[in-house]
Amino acid sequence: MTGEGARATGGATARRRGRPPRTESADTRDRILTAARAEFSERGYDKASVRGIAKAAGVDAALVHHYFGTKEQVFEAAITVAFAPALNAPDALADGPLDGVGERLTRFLLGVWENPTTRTPLLAIVRSAVNNETAAAVFRRLVVSQLLRRVAAQLDLPDAELRAELAAAQLVGMAILRYVIKVEPLASADVEQIVARVAPVVQGHLTGD
């Protein structure tokens, strides 16, 4: 290989290990986030590493730190994208009368869990949050700021935040038993049967006396 060729190859290698041109930035970030979601899903928060995420994304670990910072910040960025479908839940409250909000919210979140595409990253998030306090803190911040406060704001009722948290506890508890622990007969129950049982309880938490 000529000196010029070696310099060109070396330059390309250096570029992959360092900061990419702006035209590559969005693609690189997406690649890192995709790798991060897979790494956290397969290994959990404790065993996942920035080095492993970088290797899966085909970049240097320094580039992961450049875009996202610490492992905790990488996790937060990754789960924010993965949790995005569930964050649309408050829209279900606004789409109809308040006396039907329990059923709409229950159906919406069950729909997110029933979809394999959205269920897989949610499982990874929940498992990481249950097993690691740092992951739990990240998940808690996301849920409180992006979901529960938005739900409470739409209720316009006394103790709105507590109501939203109790409704969330009902739905999250149901989801963990059905999709994570897979307790029978809940794990195999028909979705309509679950809605019929759970929605009135959620309604009571949100709007009951």
Contacts in CASP RR format, 6 or more apart in sequence:
PFRMAT RR
TARGET T0000
AUTHOR 0000-0000-0000
METHOD contacts of the structure
MODEL  1
MTGEGARATGGATARRRGRPPRTESADTRDRILTAARAEFSERGYDKASV
RGIAKAAGVDAALVHHYFGTKEQVFEAAITVAFAPALNAPDALADGPLDG
VGERLTRFLLGVWENPTTRTPLLAIVRSAVNNETAAAVFRRLVVSQLLRR
VAAQLDLPDAELRAELAAAQLVGMAILRYVIKVEPLASADVEQIVARVAP
VVQGHLTGD
1 9 0 8 1.000
15 21 0 8 1.000
16 58 0 8 1.000
16 59 0 8 1.000
16 60 0 8 1.000
17 59 0 8 1.000
17 60 0 8 1.000
17 62 0 8 1.000
17 63 0 8 1.000
18 59 0 8 1.000
18 60 0 8 1.000
18 62 0 8 1.000
18 63 0 8 1.000
18 66 0 8 1.000
19 63 0 8 1.000
19 66 0 8 1.000
20 28 0 8 1.000
20 63 0 8 1.000
28 57 0 8 1.000
28 59 0 8 1.000
28 63 0 8 1.000
28 67 0 8 1.000
29 67 0 8 1.000
31 57 0 8 1.000
31 58 0 8 1.000
31 59 0 8 1.000
32 53 0 8 1.000
32 54 0 8 1.000
32 57 0 8 1.000
32 59 0 8 1.000
32 63 0 8 1.000
32 64 0 8 1.000
32 67 0 8 1.000
32 68 0 8 1.000
32 74 0 8 1.000
33 77 0 8 1.000
33 78 0 8 1.000
33 81 0 8 1.000
34 57 0 8 1.000
35 52 0 8 1.000
35 53 0 8 1.000
35 54 0 8 1.000
35 56 0 8 1.000
35 57 0 8 1.000
35 58 0 8 1.000
36 48 0 8 1.000
36 53 0 8 1.000
36 57 0 8 1.000
36 74 0 8 1.000
36 75 0 8 1.000
36 77 0 8 1.000
36 78 0 8 1.000
37 78 0 8 1.000
37 79 0 8 1.000
37 81 0 8 1.000
37 82 0 8 1.000
37 121 0 8 1.000
37 124 0 8 1.000
38 56 0 8 1.000
39 48 0 8 1.000
39 49 0 8 1.000
39 52 0 8 1.000
39 53 0 8 1.000
39 56 0 8 1.000
40 48 0 8 1.000
40 75 0 8 1.000
40 78 0 8 1.000
40 79 0 8 1.000
40 124 0 8 1.000
40 125 0 8 1.000
40 128 0 8 1.000
41 120 0 8 1.000
41 121 0 8 1.000
41 123 0 8 1.000
41 124 0 8 1.000
44 124 0 8 1.000
44 127 0 8 1.000
44 128 0 8 1.000
44 131 0 8 1.000
44 132 0 8 1.000
45 75 0 8 1.000
45 128 0 8 1.000
45 131 0 8 1.000
45 132 0 8 1.000
45 134 0 8 1.000
45 135 0 8 1.000
46 131 0 8 1.000
46 132 0 8 1.000
48 71 0 8 1.000
48 75 0 8 1.000
49 71 0 8 1.000
50 61 0 8 1.000
50 64 0 8 1.000
50 65 0 8 1.000
50 71 0 8 1.000
50 74 0 8 1.000
51 61 0 8 1.000
52 61 0 8 1.000
53 64 0 8 1.000
53 74 0 8 1.000
54 60 0 8 1.000
54 61 0 8 1.000
54 63 0 8 1.000
54 64 0 8 1.000
57 64 0 8 1.000
64 74 0 8 1.000
68 74 0 8 1.000
68 77 0 8 1.000
72 134 0 8 1.000
72 138 0 8 1.000
75 128 0 8 1.000
75 134 0 8 1.000
75 135 0 8 1.000
75 138 0 8 1.000
76 138 0 8 1.000
76 141 0 8 1.000
76 142 0 8 1.000
79 121 0 8 1.000
79 125 0 8 1.000
79 138 0 8 1.000
79 139 0 8 1.000
79 142 0 8 1.000
80 142 0 8 1.000
80 146 0 8 1.000
82 118 0 8 1.000
82 121 0 8 1.000
82 122 0 8 1.000
82 124 0 8 1.000
82 125 0 8 1.000
83 121 0 8 1.000
83 122 0 8 1.000
83 125 0 8 1.000
83 142 0 8 1.000
83 146 0 8 1.000
85 112 0 8 1.000
85 115 0 8 1.000
85 118 0 8 1.000
86 109 0 8 1.000
86 112 0 8 1.000
86 118 0 8 1.000
86 122 0 8 1.000
86 147 0 8 1.000
87 146 0 8 1.000
87 147 0 8 1.000
88 108 0 8 1.000
89 105 0 8 1.000
89 108 0 8 1.000
89 109 0 8 1.000
89 147 0 8 1.000
89 151 0 8 1.000
90 147 0 8 1.000
90 150 0 8 1.000
90 151 0 8 1.000
90 154 0 8 1.000
92 101 0 8 1.000
92 104 0 8 1.000
92 105 0 8 1.000
92 107 0 8 1.000
92 108 0 8 1.000
93 101 0 8 1.000
93 104 0 8 1.000
93 105 0 8 1.000
93 151 0 8 1.000
93 154 0 8 1.000
93 155 0 8 1.000
94 154 0 8 1.000
95 104 0 8 1.000
96 104 0 8 1.000
98 155 0 8 1.000
98 207 0 8 1.000
99 203 0 8 1.000
99 207 0 8 1.000
100 203 0 8 1.000
101 203 0 8 1.000
101 206 0 8 1.000
101 207 0 8 1.000
102 167 0 8 1.000
102 199 0 8 1.000
102 200 0 8 1.000
102 202 0 8 1.000
102 203 0 8 1.000
102 204 0 8 1.000
102 206 0 8 1.000
103 195 0 8 1.000
103 199 0 8 1.000
103 202 0 8 1.000
103 203 0 8 1.000
105 151 0 8 1.000
105 167 0 8 1.000
105 171 0 8 1.000
105 199 0 8 1.000
105 202 0 8 1.000
105 206 0 8 1.000
106 171 0 8 1.000
106 194 0 8 1.000
106 195 0 8 1.000
106 198 0 8 1.000
106 199 0 8 1.000
106 202 0 8 1.000
107 195 0 8 1.000
107 199 0 8 1.000
109 171 0 8 1.000
109 175 0 8 1.000
110 191 0 8 1.000
110 194 0 8 1.000
110 195 0 8 1.000
111 191 0 8 1.000
112 118 0 8 1.000
112 119 0 8 1.000
112 122 0 8 1.000
113 119 0 8 1.000
113 122 0 8 1.000
113 175 0 8 1.000
113 178 0 8 1.000
113 179 0 8 1.000
114 191 0 8 1.000
119 179 0 8 1.000
122 175 0 8 1.000
122 179 0 8 1.000
123 179 0 8 1.000
123 180 0 8 1.000
125 139 0 8 1.000
126 139 0 8 1.000
126 175 0 8 1.000
126 176 0 8 1.000
126 180 0 8 1.000
127 180 0 8 1.000
128 135 0 8 1.000
128 139 0 8 1.000
129 135 0 8 1.000
129 136 0 8 1.000
129 138 0 8 1.000
129 139 0 8 1.000
129 140 0 8 1.000
130 136 0 8 1.000
143 168 0 8 1.000
147 168 0 8 1.000
148 161 0 8 1.000
148 164 0 8 1.000
148 165 0 8 1.000
148 168 0 8 1.000
149 161 0 8 1.000
149 164 0 8 1.000
151 164 0 8 1.000
151 167 0 8 1.000
151 168 0 8 1.000
151 206 0 8 1.000
152 160 0 8 1.000
152 161 0 8 1.000
152 163 0 8 1.000
152 164 0 8 1.000
153 160 0 8 1.000
155 163 0 8 1.000
155 164 0 8 1.000
155 206 0 8 1.000
155 207 0 8 1.000
157 163 0 8 1.000
157 206 0 8 1.000
157 207 0 8 1.000
163 205 0 8 1.000
163 206 0 8 1.000
163 207 0 8 1.000
164 206 0 8 1.000
166 205 0 8 1.000
167 202 0 8 1.000
167 205 0 8 1.000
167 206 0 8 1.000
170 198 0 8 1.000
170 201 0 8 1.000
170 202 0 8 1.000
170 205 0 8 1.000
171 198 0 8 1.000
171 202 0 8 1.000
174 186 0 8 1.000
174 194 0 8 1.000
174 198 0 8 1.000
177 183 0 8 1.000
177 186 0 8 1.000
177 187 0 8 1.000
178 186 0 8 1.000
178 187 0 8 1.000
178 189 0 8 1.000
178 194 0 8 1.000
179 187 0 8 1.000
186 194 0 8 1.000
END
